[in-house]
Amino acid sequence: MSLLLEPGYRRLLAETHPELAIRDDRLDVPTFVAPLDVREPLLHGAVREVVTAFTEVTPGLVLPRALFLGTPFERYDQTHLLDEVHDPAALAAAALEAGRAEDAAVVVMTNVSPAHP
């Protein structure tokens, strides 16, 4: 069992990393808020350098504020968080609303299995 599945540990992380706004009460899954770095998947080279240059001028466009469904500091595949979700459509609608409430440009579900409903 992962330590990150323990609510007490997530509370500790929330207290020590307030900039991430880690919360268990926004949705039926844990959430946090952070910039989404769109440069991350880019290979090193000219395109990544151009995007990085834009970050200096307009960071909000290149690093939009995002509401992440999942927990920070955990393995990338967090499919297990959806195991208790009985209505994915309701979760999606609630996630969009929570994203608006956080002034997030995007809502991101941390990598899940493509076979998951």
VOPA-967265 format. One record per residue (C-alpha): residue number from 1; x, y, z; residue in one letter. Coordinates in steps of 0.1 Angstrom, whole numbers, plus 5000, padded with zeros to 4 digits. Example, Ala and Ser with C-alpha at 12.3 -4.5 7.8 and 13.67 -1.06 7.14 Angstrom:
<recs>
1 5123 4955 5078 A
2 5137 4989 5071 S
</recs>
This chain:
<recs>
1 5000 5000 5000 M
2 5013 5034 4991 S
3 5018 5060 5018 L
4 5002 5085 4995 L
5 4969 5066 4998 L
6 4967 5077 5035 E
7 4947 5108 5041 P
8 4969 5118 5070 G
9 5000 5118 5049 Y
10 4982 5139 5022 R
11 4972 5164 5049 R
12 5009 5166 5059 L
13 5018 5172 5022 L
14 4991 5199 5019 A
15 5005 5217 5049 E
16 5041 5215 5037 T
17 5033 5223 5001 H
18 5005 5250 5003 P
19 5013 5262 4967 E
20 4998 5229 4954 L
21 4965 5233 4972 A
22 4963 5196 4978 I
23 4928 5186 4989 R
24 4907 5155 4993 D
25 4873 5174 4995 D
26 4870 5189 4960 R
27 4860 5157 4943 L
28 4856 5119 4949 D
29 4894 5117 4942 V
30 4923 5137 4956 P
31 4932 5168 4937 T
32 4959 5195 4936 F
33 4966 5226 4916 V
34 4998 5233 4898 A
35 5011 5248 4865 P
36 5009 5223 4836 L
37 5043 5224 4819 D
38 5036 5217 4783 V
39 5073 5216 4775 R
40 5078 5184 4795 E
41 5070 5159 4767 P
42 5089 5179 4740 L
43 5123 5166 4729 L
44 5153 5189 4734 H
45 5157 5210 4704 G
46 5144 5241 4686 A
47 5107 5237 4694 V
48 5113 5232 4731 R
49 5136 5263 4731 E
50 5109 5284 4714 V
51 5083 5272 4739 V
52 5107 5279 4767 T
53 5113 5314 4754 A
54 5075 5320 4753 F
55 5074 5309 4790 T
56 5095 5340 4799 E
57 5071 5363 4781 V
58 5037 5347 4787 T
59 5040 5320 4813 P
60 5002 5316 4817 G
61 4999 5305 4781 L
62 5028 5280 4782 V
63 5023 5269 4818 L
64 4985 5271 4824 P
65 4972 5267 4859 R
66 4957 5232 4860 A
67 4936 5212 4884 L
68 4950 5177 4886 F
69 4929 5147 4896 L
70 4953 5126 4915 G
71 4981 5131 4940 T
72 5014 5147 4935 P
73 5046 5128 4944 F
74 5030 5095 4934 E
75 5037 5071 4905 R
76 5024 5085 4873 Y
77 4997 5058 4867 D
78 4970 5066 4891 Q
79 4942 5044 4877 T
80 4935 5030 4912 H
81 4920 5064 4922 L
82 4891 5057 4898 L
83 4883 5023 4912 D
84 4858 5038 4936 E
85 4842 5062 4912 V
86 4808 5049 4902 H
87 4797 5076 4878 D
88 4827 5088 4856 P
89 4804 5113 4838 A
90 4794 5129 4871 A
91 4831 5131 4881 L
92 4840 5147 4848 A
93 4813 5174 4853 A
94 4823 5180 4889 A
95 4860 5182 4878 A
96 4852 5209 4853 L
97 4832 5229 4879 E
98 4861 5225 4904 A
99 4885 5236 4878 G
100 4865 5268 4872 R
101 4864 5274 4909 A
102 4902 5272 4910 E
103 4906 5294 4880 D
104 4923 5266 4862 A
105 4927 5267 4824 A
106 4926 5229 4822 V
107 4917 5198 4842 V
108 4941 5169 4841 V
109 4935 5133 4851 M
110 4969 5119 4859 T
111 4977 5091 4835 N
112 4952 5062 4837 V
113 4949 5030 4818 S
114 4932 5034 4784 P
115 4912 5003 4792 A
116 4896 5020 4822 H
117 4860 5031 4816 P
</recs>
